[in-house]
Amino acid sequence: NDVTQTPMLWKRQGNNATMDCSHTKDANHFQMYWYRQLPGENMELIVFTTTAKKYDHDFGKFSKEKYSATKTEALTDSAVYFCAASTVLQIPLKAIQKPLLMSL
């Protein structure tokens, strides 16, 4: 597998949850993305990280630390989470992702 993430995570409401992501692609894959899909909804980007600090973005209640996404759990956070790695070039590549089922 090229991308590895926390496979399943169960946390009590109000506790911190950390989901980790790593990849074995080459050094050009320095952008990491976390997506969340709530039941019955479309997938949404929740965290974007890169080694180029000027491109980091703030995604509200989700914090980022290199290739992890951490937040305090609420009942509404039960969802499927996906991690993806990308190069800086916007060229068509096969998507590499694994689902993470998270339930409270």
N, C-alpha and C positions, 0 to 999 in steps of 0.2 A: 504494500500500500504506500502511496506517495504522501498522503495526508493522514495524520492520526489525531483524534480528539477524544476527550473524555466520553466513553461509550454510553453511560447512563448515570444520572445523578438524582438522588432523592434527598431533599432537605426539608427541615421544618420551616414553617412560615416565620419570617423575621431573622433567620440565620443567613450568614453569607454563603454564597455558592460561587465556586471558581471552576470554570471550564477551561481546560488546557488544549492547545492545538500545536502541532509541530508537523514539519514536512521533511522529506528527504530529496526534494528537488534541488537544483543548482542554486548558486548564490543570486541569480537574477530574479528568483521568486521571493522578493523581500516585502511584498505587500500581503497582508493577511486580512481576511474579512470574516466577520461573524454575522450570520443571518438568523432570524427567528421566524418561525411559522406557528402562529397561534391557531387553535382549532377553528376550521372553517374560514380562515383568512389567508391572504396572500403572504408570501415571504417578504420580510423587510430587513434592510441592512441595519444592524444595531451597533457594530463596532468596526472601525477601519484602522489598521495600524500599518506603519511603514518605518523603515530605518531612516527615511528622510523626514526629519522632525517638522519641517515647514508644511508638510502635507497631513499631519495628524489632525483629526477632527474630534469634537466633543459630541458624544451621543447621549447626553443626559445622565440618567441614573445608572448606566453601564459604565464602569471604569475599564481602562485598558492598561495592561502591563506586559509589554512585548507581545507574546502570543497567547495571552489569557484574557478571558472576560469575567469580571467579578461583579456581583451585585447582591443586595439584600433581597431575599426571597419574599414574594407576595403570592397569594393564591392565584392571581391572574398571570403569573409567569410560567405556568405549566404549558409547555410548548415543545416543538421539535426545533433544535438548534443545529445549524450547519456552519462548519469552518471551511474556508477555501484559501488557497494560496495563488498568487498571481505575479506576473512579471510587470515591469513598468511599461512595457510596450503593449499597446492595445491591438494585439493580433489574435485571430481566432485560434483558441486552444481548447482542448477537451476539458470540460469542467471536472475538477477533482474535489469531491466532498463526501462526507459521511454524516448521516443523521445522528443526532443526540436526542433521545427522548427524556424529557425532564418532567417529573410529576411531583406534586406536593400531597 
